Structures are given as structure tokens and as C-alpha cells.
Amino acid sequence: MFDCGENLFISSAPFTWNYAIRDWYNEVTSPGFVYDQGPKGPGAVGHYTQVVWYSSFQVGCAVNYCASTAKYFYVCHYCPAGNLASRINRPYNKGNSCGSCRKSCSRKLCRNPCLYKDAYANCAAMKSSYGCGDTGSGKVVQAYCPASCKCAGKIF
């Protein structure tokens, strides 16, 4: 249903999950990330932005040792995928924890995901102009913008 994102941590020694995830998260300081602006300089911050991505609500992680390379592979999949170009400099909504989901908050995380995905980046404008009703245009919006039509008050 959703495309998923992936973070990968490779090491020659075993580490804890806390260490691997913190390594991805620490891209916020090195190379550095500024909310609403993006990376401070050259270097990848995509691991960080995927870890904190606002709409990913399914996360699965695994580790495996590969004897032929003598490496440990730590992998996490995040669904739906983050790092979308339209929000890459805003991977989450600024403000208080659960500010977008006051009635669906658990341990400072929103628990009201939208199970639909819009096909277009301008679905909010399409819904505003044409609605999601039973008119010809409304049916087109329903078909290509199901999250915008069906997920009021949910995270998408």
C-alpha cells in the first residue's frame, strides 16, 4: 500500500539498536540540519530526516551478520516513506508533541495515521477548488486524492 523508506547502518562489530539509531539521528548536528532550511552544509542528513519523519507510522527493524563480509547490517524500514521533496526541509510539524493529534496521542506520538495516500502534491488545492463530492470533478479528486478526502484530522 505504501512505499517505504530505509535506513542502513553497517559495522564490523556488534552495536546496540540505541547506538545505530542514535547514529542516524546525530546527523542533525553533524553535518547539521536546520528546520525549514535543510542541511547546514555538505553531507547526508537523510537518515535523520527519515527517523523523525512526521507521517511514518509503521517501522520494522532487523540486524544480520554477514559472515562473508564480516559485517553487521542494521536495517530499519519506515512506512510510508519519508524524505519527500515537498517537505524535505520540514520532516515534522514544529510545536508541542502531539500538537496535531491531541485526542490520539500516546507516549508523545500521534496515533491517528491516514491509511490512504494522495497521488498528487496539490491535492489540498484540488479539494479546496472542486471538493470530494459526487460531481465529475469531485470524483476525480476522490480517485487521486483519497487521503485529502478521507483523512480529515489524521496525519498524512
Secondary structure as GFF3:
##gff-version 3
##sequence-region A 1 156
A	DSSP	beta_strand	5	11	.	.	.	ID=ss1
A	DSSP	alpha_helix	17	25	.	.	.	ID=ss2
A	DSSP	three_ten_helix	26	28	.	.	.	ID=ss3
A	DSSP	beta_strand	33	34	.	.	.	ID=ss4
A	DSSP	beta_strand	38	39	.	.	.	ID=ss5
A	DSSP	alpha_helix	46	51	.	.	.	ID=ss6
A	DSSP	beta_strand	58	66	.	.	.	ID=ss7
A	DSSP	beta_strand	71	79	.	.	.	ID=ss8
A	DSSP	three_ten_helix	85	87	.	.	.	ID=ss9
A	DSSP	beta_strand	105	106	.	.	.	ID=ss10
A	DSSP	beta_strand	109	110	.	.	.	ID=ss11
A	DSSP	alpha_helix	123	130	.	.	.	ID=ss12
A	DSSP	alpha_helix	136	144	.	.	.	ID=ss13
A	DSSP	alpha_helix	146	150	.	.	.	ID=ss14
###
